[in-house]
Amino acid sequence: MSSPRPIQKLSEDFRTAVNLSTSPGAVSTSPNASYINQARPRSYSMAKPAKALKPFSTGDMKILLLENVNETAIEIFNKQGYQVEFHKSSLPEEELIEKIKDVHAIGIRSKTKLTANVLRHAKNLVVIGCFCIGTNQVDLEYAAKSGVAVFNSPFSNSRSVAELVIAEIITLSRQLGDRSIEMHSGVWNKVSARCWEIRGKTLGIVGYGHIGAQLSVLAEAFGMHVIYYDVMMIMALGTAQQVPTLNDLLNQSDFVTLHVPETPETKDLMSTPQFAAMKDGAYLINASRGTVVDIQALVDALKLGKLAGAALDVYPNEPAKNGPLFNDELNSWASELRSLRNVILTPHIGGSTEEAQSAIGVEVGTALTRYINEGISTGAVNFPEVALRSLDLDQADAVRVLYIHQNVPGVLKTVNNVLAEHNIEKQFSDSRGDVAYLMADISHVNVDDIKSLYQQLEQTTYKIATRLLY
Ligand SMILES: NC(=O)c1ccc[n+]([C@@H]2O[C@H](COP(=O)([O-])OP(=O)(O)OC[C@H]3O[C@@H](n4cnc5c(N)ncnc54)[C@H](O)[C@@H]3O)[C@@H](O)[C@H]2O)c1
């Protein structure tokens, strides 16, 4: 083992040695003292201070942020010292191709299309952040096969959705939508018939995940009795009770609210037989996905008076932009649905709050930073999820090896032959489809060892990308 050398010197030596000036994403070093002092909080904190790994020159790390990504993310990247280029809107494809050529990370929302055609120009790209829920706008498979991890933020808006549903329960129960429309047209209609308190009523939650569980707690605070149905056995919060079948839930609930994902199994989960199984005068709320409810069947149930009202935030076909577009051309039943009383229609705004946008900025910004600095891919949507506990602060002569490769037999043998010359402190590998990702912490290495490791790994047949962090 060679004696420890100043980190800055080691970094410079290594850069020169492997001539990495054209691929700055490939290597990272330990931070300087000021970084360590202000190192970000770690959710996986340990008793011993952890060694923070940083890109070898943070100023060289280029991040392109499009579509007005929330400022919480910009703050995170600025704190790291990355070069941030920010645009309020998306870019035309030609300009995007020009800009993506030399960036290491890109942050987008739903309008920017990262197709294979765009991604193949991205020579230094390490990671993509979708500052939104969906990831359809990215060619995930092409990205993975190019060694580019993609992160999103599926759960940052759970609370916003849960609060909207609480508002809708009261709004339906008190016919607030109808009263408001009447008043806006100058009609005073003071009624109490069929207007109810929600206290003591039963709320049936279908899908007890992030949103369903939040909602359960809020509803109990209003004095509601909560039951839920989920395909998984899930521990109840508060005094809520899981019921064994959807029918059990439908038979007992005054309000039924849907919080399941869009899957082949949940398509038309609520249709004529399910509406028939509901209590007379019950209400339906759907803020999950439009395909989960057979809306023509719902219209019929409302017209027959079987249901006393409904609130819909999502639809099978939704307009791509704002405007007077919610019509029969889009969905054949649109005008019939719009004409019904005590039916609240909202334009997919369940998760649309300032708080949710800010939380998305923090979640995706943090995920990108962890991946860039530490290689941790937990939460990636297209990539094997790999994490190792941090290196200790005093491990000056350690390197973290990140090796992305094609998922074919024999690769690990080849790689471990390379690594075996050193002390492998810890190692983890996982695969997803055609792509595999290995992370290993190697101790007692000097600059020549690191150079040699990098060069040997780069020459392996099935390599997709190699990064070394130290
Ligand atoms: N309206 C909006 O703006 C908005 C915002 C965020 C999320 N969403 C949607 O809300 C839904 C729920 O989101 P989440 O974050 O709570 O998801 P989640 O993955 O945390 O929870 C979904 C739950 O549904 C359960 N489930 C799956 N299939 C089921 C089935 N057939 N029957 C019963 N339970 C089933 C799962 O086991 C899980 O517990 C999703 O469809 C999501 O896309 C809508």
The ligand as a Gaussian input file, in Angstrom:
#p B3LYP/6-31G(d) Opt

LIG

0 1
 N      -54.787000      12.905000     -10.130000
 C      -53.508000      13.130000     -10.077000
 O      -53.038000      14.225000     -10.368000
 C      -52.594000      12.045000      -9.596000
 C      -51.402000      12.380000      -8.952000
 C      -50.595000      11.346000      -8.471000
 C      -50.948000      10.034000      -8.662000
 N      -52.092000       9.732000      -9.328000
 C      -52.505000       8.331000      -9.543000
 O      -53.018000       7.829000      -8.325000
 C      -52.903000       6.406000      -8.293000
 C      -52.348000       5.946000      -6.954000
 O      -51.079000       6.520000      -6.751000
 P      -50.175000       6.087000      -5.496000
 O      -48.996000       6.981000      -5.519000
 O      -50.971000       6.003000      -4.261000
 O      -49.760000       4.629000      -5.975000
 P      -49.130000       3.457000      -5.098000
 O      -48.381000       2.603000      -6.041000
 O      -48.429000       4.014000      -3.916000
 O      -50.421000       2.669000      -4.559000
 C      -51.255000       1.921000      -5.395000
 C      -51.890000       0.827000      -4.549000
 O      -52.852000       0.172000      -5.354000
 C      -52.776000      -1.226000      -5.075000
 N      -53.360000      -1.971000      -6.200000
 C      -52.808000      -2.292000      -7.397000
 N      -53.684000      -2.948000      -8.158000
 C      -54.833000      -3.055000      -7.440000
 C      -56.091000      -3.624000      -7.696000
 N      -56.375000      -4.221000      -8.856000
 N      -57.034000      -3.568000      -6.725000
 C      -56.759000      -2.963000      -5.528000
 N      -55.567000      -2.398000      -5.232000
 C      -54.621000      -2.441000      -6.188000
 C      -51.314000      -1.471000      -4.873000
 O      -51.078000      -2.671000      -4.162000
 C      -50.907000      -0.229000      -4.081000
 O      -51.030000      -0.425000      -2.694000
 C      -52.036000       6.047000      -9.500000
 O      -52.855000       5.642000     -10.557000
 C      -51.384000       7.372000      -9.867000
 O      -51.035000       7.410000     -11.223000
 C      -52.927000      10.704000      -9.791000

